[in-house]
Amino acid sequence: MACRIGMTTNPEQRKAQWLTKYPSLVNWKILKGPIEDKATAQVEEAYISQLLDCESSPGGDDPDDPFAQWYIYRFEY
């Protein structure tokens, strides 16, 4: 089963978005968070995706909110 690692400031909303693309989404888990800044979250996302051999892509939502708290998530599809 394929897996994906990502980062978001709103885990429930992001899960709903992924469900539209991957209706077979299972095993949604928050792996880390809250993380206080996007740069740190981005490093964590890249490290975890490599460690777990899961797909990821740089980005994340709400990139302009300096007060956002970030979460790293994982799911399978």
Secondary structure, 3 states (H helix, E strand, C coil): CCEEEEEECCHHHHHHHHHHHCCCCEEEEEEEEEECCHHHHHHHHHHHHHHHCCECCCCCCCCCCCCCCEEEEEEEC
